[in-house]
Amino acid sequence: MKNKNNSWPEKVINFLGWFILLVGIYATIKTSFNFFYYKKYPVDPVIGPGFFYPKYEEECYEQNNYPLFDEKGKPRKPSLEEERLRKENIKNCIKKIDKQREKTKQNDVWTSFMLVFLGGGILYTKRFYLKES
């Protein structure tokens, strides 16, 4: 009678296969949730840290909305050029966020796909490379 999961290489391969498969299933579920629940896909990736700042369009307005002061320290209205630059900065910031959303969506789909098939592949093919002699 053959003992299953007897050798340590088989235990390690089983652990890796199941771990990768479960992380892939989690990523697939979370990516699907992000697609259907949010109007705009989130900027943060499903797996891994999100280092992109800002994450929301409102933050673009906050970053570029600062009071201007004259030489005496009193608040003043921005000039036409300053106002044009502020609007251009806001527009560029929003474009960056939209690009990042699209990249994150594409990366999340491919990461989920890769992890599910990698984990399943490890578990399926282990019987070919762990044959007993």
Sequence and secondary structure as in RCSB ss.txt:
>XXXX:A:sequence
MKNKNNSWPEKVINFLGWFILLVGIYATIKTSFNFFYYKKYPVDPVIGPGFFYPKYEEECYEQNNYPLFDEKGKP
RKPSLEEERLRKENIKNCIKKIDKQREKTKQNDVWTSFMLVFLGGGILYTKRFYLKES
>XXXX:A:secstr
   TT SHHHHHHHHHHHHHHHHHHHHHHHHHHHHHH SS  SS SSS    S  SHHHHHHHT   EE TTS E
E   HHHHHHHHHHHHHHHHHHHHHHHHHHHHHHHHHHHHHHHHHHHHHHHHHHS   
